[in-house]
Amino acid sequence: MMEMEKQFSVAVDGPSGAGKSTLAKAVAREMGILYVDTGAIYRSIGYYVYQQNIDPKDAPAVIAVLPEVHIEMHYGDDGLQHMVLNGEDVTTQIRLPEISLYASAVSAIPEVRAFLLQMQRDLAKTHSVIMDGRDIGTVVLPDADVKIFLTAKAEVRALRRMKELEERGTPRPYEEVLREIQERDWADSHRAAAPLRQAEDAILVDTSTLDFDESLARLLAVIREGVDA
Ligand code: DC
């Protein structure tokens, strides 16, 4: 008789541009589990605040509009996580570069984090997940079966981001991309509310010298070992 597969959760945290989403998506496909991109949820709030012409650093103003924000996540047959903000599919819009900075700013507001916490936890209650973000192993899923801190040198991340932007037809200069990555790293790891940091029981995976296939193999090995343990 086949053994019932046990439900499990994998937390992946790390700075922007470390390859979290691409790798986590590939792991999810390989293992047949759900990929949850929590950055997309913060981006959706950032997008709403941007649309409303609100300064994302003005915490009281951001908090005041939270009751108007209704976010849903849909998983299409394409396996993609679609973000629906007040009935509108904003999956594409939330990837605009200016929305990255809005997302980073609103994510520093504790009330915004509290507003999104249950939504993220509920997904892990009902599915085997690989969830990526900044505070998944430390705050959202402190009991995750496997915790990974995925990182790479800022210079390497900037080069990867440049390639991605080029492929999308929106190239930008290296210096600018690097500066933005460094600014976001600093903001994400120095904020008071749930700053980016490696959980004590997380396994560090540095992909600076690894290509995609090598990184994926490493992650799968770490996860399989952790889930079986
Ligand atoms: O992963 P990303 O670049 O799409 O995330 C956008 C912003 O959201 C990022 O600057 C930090 C924030 N974020 C967060 O604070 N906590 C998470 N779990 C995920 C993202």
Boltz pocket constraint, residues with backbone or C-beta under 6 A from the ligand:
constraints:
  - pocket:
      binder: B
      contacts: [[A, 16], [A, 38], [A, 39], [A, 40], [A, 42], [A, 43], [A, 100], [A, 103], [A, 104], [A, 105], [A, 107], [A, 108], [A, 132], [A, 133], [A, 134], [A, 135], [A, 136], [A, 184], [A, 188], [A, 194]]
      max_distance: 6.0
